[in-house]
């Protein structure tokens, strides 16, 4: 019987599934292999040498070996655990949503360097930089969609060509920005923007990725951007996310004005 072929890779755990006895199946996002399913034998045992690596949102260096169609964990060394997330339930829930959203647009065997970097940066922005969760969420959603081929057209009204659309809206189905009075019959679902939220949208789509979260918005503008980003992701990917539902369940209930 030939000896197993070992490989070393860095990856973040998108999802962990407990199996019989003390094992886990980990869904890793790696730079060189994209999405990879890994069996981590004994990961639930107290003395497991890679137990810390085998938890959701842990970024680690793994030594894997392949047996048949499966990869198995041999060794693991943590690089970043994002402790700032693990000490805050809301932040952790947002991280889980980022992971589920990323998993939905990745495939096995396809290198995912940009997507891995985007996920790590998003988690770092919440965990260490303490950026406003709503701001990071909107920017993360929109940029992830851009990286996977769903980039919206936001440089002007898609119908009249006006560079600064009047009462701008984002058509989340067609992926275009329009004036409120343009393309009404053609639009299936449009979310209202304002000049500030439109400027932030353009920053996210066309700006320097290294400065993705380097902007500020007032509460109303951020609310518009957040609503548009979430609706755009749902419309383009044509699905919902249970982790998003959980994250939203943790948000404070807004009381109606007296």
C-alpha angles and dihedrals in degrees: 000000000000118000115256117263111240124211132184121216140155119235147153123234109245094177139000125205122192114224135182120320110347104331133112134200109220126200105211128191108212133182097231104031103030113214114010131180112218130187109219106195115208093004091139094053117106094235098044110138094218100036092118091054093050097069129097116278094012112140110208147153110251135196107208135179128201125229115176109316094338136085118217128201115242102166137357137190122189120235101174130001097178094230091184088069096046092056094054122055094203092050091046091051090052090051091052089052091051089052095048092046091050092047090054092062100040131085135202118264096016116113110245106188095140094044092048091050091047092052093047091049092049093051091046092051090057099034103042108010093044093216115176106281093224091053094048092045094054094045092045093051095047097044093046089055090049091052092053099049103271099105111156121226105245108153093099144330108315090216110039098020094233107159091214105041117214110247090350125221133185114228098214095193099049093031098231138120117235143172114261091249097043126088094000094149093046096047118097100182127356129181121212120247133178131213093271095047090045090053089051090048090054091047090055095046102038105019133096108292089218089063096042095128096035098110138085132215136186118248096262095046092046090050090054093047092047093050093048094047094049093046091047092053092047093048097046096044093038095218144085130238125228091205089057090052089052093047091051091048088063094056117105115258111249112232116224115248116267 
